[in-house]
Amino acid sequence: MKELKKQGGGSVKVICGGVIPPKDYAFLKKHGVADIFGPGTNIALAASKILRLIS
């Protein structure tokens, strides 16, 4: 995240997905991750959230 900002990408929305321990979510969000989608995420819900993030 620091490098992204340093390279001028501070407005880029970072989204994480995959097998990420729930205990790590707060750390990731604190450091700028816009949203996190774990296994079993409803695709329609994820798409809706992503569209809201980028609009």
N, CA, C and O atoms as a DFTB+ gen file, in Angstrom:
220 C
 N C O
     1  1       0.828      -1.178       0.000
     2  2       0.000       0.000       0.000
     3  2       0.877       1.247       0.000
     4  3       0.592       2.220      -0.699
     5  1       1.941       1.206       0.789
     6  2       2.839       2.365       0.818
     7  2       3.436       2.607      -0.555
     8  3       3.497       3.745      -1.022
     9  1       3.874       1.545      -1.198
    10  2       4.496       1.675      -2.520
    11  2       3.485       2.154      -3.555
    12  3       3.825       2.955      -4.425
    13  1       2.262       1.680      -3.473
    14  2       1.217       2.120      -4.387
    15  2       1.014       3.622      -4.267
    16  3       0.944       4.324      -5.277
    17  1       0.921       4.117      -3.045
    18  2       0.761       5.555      -2.819
    19  2       1.981       6.319      -3.297
    20  3       1.858       7.386      -3.898
    21  1       3.160       5.771      -3.030
    22  2       4.405       6.422      -3.440
    23  2       4.483       6.560      -4.961
    24  3       5.060       7.519      -5.473
    25  1       3.906       5.608      -5.670
    26  2       3.934       5.618      -7.128
    27  2       2.772       6.416      -7.732
    28  3       2.577       6.406      -8.947
    29  1       2.003       7.105      -6.884
    30  2       0.912       7.937      -7.376
    31  2      -0.427       7.228      -7.476
    32  3      -1.366       7.763      -8.067
    33  1      -0.529       6.053      -6.919
    34  2      -1.773       5.294      -7.000
    35  2      -2.621       5.379      -5.757
    36  3      -3.347       4.439      -5.435
    37  1      -2.543       6.488      -5.053
    38  2      -3.288       6.637      -3.808
    39  2      -4.791       6.532      -3.955
    40  3      -5.491       6.227      -2.990
    41  1      -5.303       6.786      -5.173
    42  2      -6.752       6.712      -5.373
    43  2      -7.203       5.330      -5.858
    44  3      -8.397       5.100      -6.051
    45  1      -6.259       4.421      -6.053
    46  2      -6.590       3.064      -6.498
    47  2      -7.259       2.301      -5.356
    48  3      -6.764       2.291      -4.229
    49  1      -8.372       1.674      -5.658
    50  2      -9.075       0.856      -4.664
    51  2      -8.477      -0.551      -4.686
    52  3      -8.483      -1.212      -5.724
    53  1      -7.971      -1.003      -3.564
    54  2      -7.391      -2.341      -3.457
    55  2      -8.425      -3.266      -2.829
    56  3      -8.990      -2.975      -1.774
    57  1      -8.655      -4.379      -3.500
    58  2      -9.619      -5.368      -3.038
    59  2      -8.884      -6.693      -2.887
    60  3      -8.133      -7.096      -3.775
    61  1      -9.097      -7.361      -1.772
    62  2      -8.448      -8.652      -1.519
    63  2      -9.481      -9.761      -1.600
    64  3     -10.654      -9.572      -1.276
    65  1      -9.025     -10.902      -2.032
    66  2      -9.889     -12.065      -2.070
    67  2      -9.083     -13.329      -1.884
    68  3      -7.890     -13.376      -2.182
    69  1      -9.744     -14.343      -1.393
    70  2      -9.073     -15.621      -1.205
    71  2      -9.173     -16.078       0.233
    72  3     -10.031     -15.627       0.992
    73  1      -8.284     -16.978       0.587
    74  2      -8.284     -17.537       1.938
    75  2      -7.439     -16.634       2.823
    76  3      -6.226     -16.810       2.943
    77  1      -8.097     -15.675       3.434
    78  2      -7.444     -14.709       4.318
    79  2      -8.066     -14.890       5.698
    80  3      -9.286     -14.801       5.836
    81  1      -7.261     -15.140       6.710
    82  2      -7.819     -15.327       8.050
    83  2      -8.609     -14.089       8.494
    84  3      -8.110     -12.969       8.388
    85  1      -9.823     -14.281       8.985
    86  2     -10.629     -13.151       9.447
    87  2      -9.899     -12.256      10.448
    88  3     -10.174     -11.059      10.516
    89  1      -8.973     -12.820      11.223
    90  2      -8.237     -12.000      12.188
    91  2      -7.343     -10.981      11.491
    92  3      -6.894     -10.026      12.126
    93  1      -7.077     -11.161      10.206
    94  2      -6.232     -10.228       9.457
    95  2      -7.026      -9.111       8.782
    96  3      -6.433      -8.156       8.282
    97  1      -8.342      -9.212       8.759
    98  2      -9.169      -8.231       8.062
    99  2      -8.955      -6.817       8.598
   100  3      -8.781      -5.883       7.816
   101  1      -8.966      -6.653       9.899
   102  2      -8.817      -5.315      10.489
   103  2      -7.477      -4.701      10.099
   104  3      -7.407      -3.514       9.780
   105  1      -6.420      -5.497      10.124
   106  2      -5.093      -5.008       9.733
   107  2      -5.101      -4.542       8.278
   108  3      -4.598      -3.464       7.962
   109  1      -5.670      -5.352       7.403
   110  2      -5.704      -5.005       5.984
   111  2      -6.506      -3.731       5.742
   112  3      -6.077      -2.852       4.995
   113  1      -7.666      -3.637       6.373
   114  2      -8.497      -2.438       6.200
   115  2      -7.814      -1.205       6.775
   116  3      -7.891      -0.121       6.195
   117  1      -7.154      -1.364       7.899
   118  2      -6.427      -0.245       8.513
   119  2      -5.351       0.280       7.567
   120  3      -5.042       1.472       7.565
   121  1      -4.791      -0.607       6.773
   122  2      -3.721      -0.224       5.862
   123  2      -4.218       0.103       4.455
   124  3      -3.422       0.207       3.522
   125  1      -5.527       0.263       4.302
   126  2      -6.057       0.792       3.056
   127  2      -6.793      -0.146       2.127
   128  3      -7.230       0.281       1.059
   129  1      -6.947      -1.404       2.491
   130  2      -7.705      -2.316       1.637
   131  2      -9.178      -1.917       1.705
   132  3      -9.741      -1.776       2.791
   133  1      -9.792      -1.737       0.543
   134  2     -11.171      -1.255       0.488
   135  2     -12.183      -2.321       0.906
   136  3     -13.166      -2.014       1.579
   137  1     -11.946      -3.566       0.512
   138  2     -12.858      -4.643       0.904
   139  2     -12.150      -5.985       0.745
   140  3     -11.146      -6.103       0.043
   141  1     -12.696      -6.973       1.408
   142  2     -12.102      -8.309       1.427
   143  2     -13.211      -9.319       1.154
   144  3     -14.279      -9.270       1.764
   145  1     -12.939     -10.229       0.232
   146  2     -13.904     -11.262      -0.120
   147  2     -13.269     -12.627       0.089
   148  3     -12.298     -12.984      -0.578
   149  1     -13.823     -13.373       1.013
   150  2     -13.295     -14.695       1.325
   151  2     -13.988     -15.788       0.535
   152  3     -14.881     -15.516      -0.269
   153  1     -13.573     -17.028       0.767
   154  2     -14.197     -18.168       0.094
   155  2     -15.703     -18.201       0.377
   156  3     -16.143     -17.921       1.492
   157  1     -16.464     -18.539      -0.625
   158  2     -17.907     -18.632      -0.456
   159  2     -18.635     -17.307      -0.567
   160  3     -19.848     -17.248      -0.364
   161  1     -17.911     -16.244      -0.887
   162  2     -18.551     -14.937      -1.051
   163  2     -19.591     -15.014      -2.165
   164  3     -19.334     -15.578      -3.229
   165  1     -20.742     -14.453      -1.917
   166  2     -21.787     -14.382      -2.925
   167  2     -21.310     -13.448      -4.043
   168  3     -21.003     -12.283      -3.790
   169  1     -21.249     -13.957      -5.272
   170  2     -20.708     -13.197      -6.397
   171  2     -21.518     -11.921      -6.654
   172  3     -20.937     -10.861      -6.891
   173  1     -22.826     -12.010      -6.610
   174  2     -23.660     -10.831      -6.855
   175  2     -23.420      -9.763      -5.789
   176  3     -23.355      -8.575      -6.105
   177  1     -23.291     -10.174      -4.542
   178  2     -23.025      -9.228      -3.461
   179  2     -21.653      -8.584      -3.641
   180  3     -21.507      -7.374      -3.468
   181  1     -20.651      -9.385      -3.988
   182  2     -19.303      -8.855      -4.207
   183  2     -19.305      -7.860      -5.364
   184  3     -18.705      -6.790      -5.266
   185  1     -19.973      -8.209      -6.451
   186  2     -20.035      -7.310      -7.608
   187  2     -20.703      -5.995      -7.235
   188  3     -20.244      -4.926      -7.639
   189  1     -21.772      -6.069      -6.475
   190  2     -22.476      -4.864      -6.044
   191  2     -21.575      -3.976      -5.189
   192  3     -21.538      -2.760      -5.377
   193  1     -20.855      -4.579      -4.255
   194  2     -19.949      -3.810      -3.398
   195  2     -18.836      -3.166      -4.215
   196  3     -18.484      -2.007      -3.992
   197  1     -18.285      -3.918      -5.160
   198  2     -17.202      -3.386      -5.986
   199  2     -17.700      -2.233      -6.847
   200  3     -17.012      -1.222      -6.980
   201  1     -18.875      -2.369      -7.426
   202  2     -19.432      -1.276      -8.229
   203  2     -19.631      -0.018      -7.395
   204  3     -19.390       1.089      -7.876
   205  1     -20.066      -0.176      -6.153
   206  2     -20.217       0.994      -5.268
   207  2     -18.860       1.620      -4.969
   208  3     -18.742       2.844      -4.901
   209  1     -17.839       0.789      -4.790
   210  2     -16.503       1.306      -4.484
   211  2     -15.919       2.127      -5.631
   212  3     -15.234       3.123      -5.399
   213  1     -16.187       1.714      -6.853
   214  2     -15.553       2.388      -7.989
   215  2     -16.397       3.502      -8.584
   216  3     -15.943       4.197      -9.494
   217  1     -17.606       3.686      -8.095
   218  2     -18.436       4.758      -8.661
   219  2     -18.411       6.004      -7.815
   220  3     -19.057       6.994      -8.156
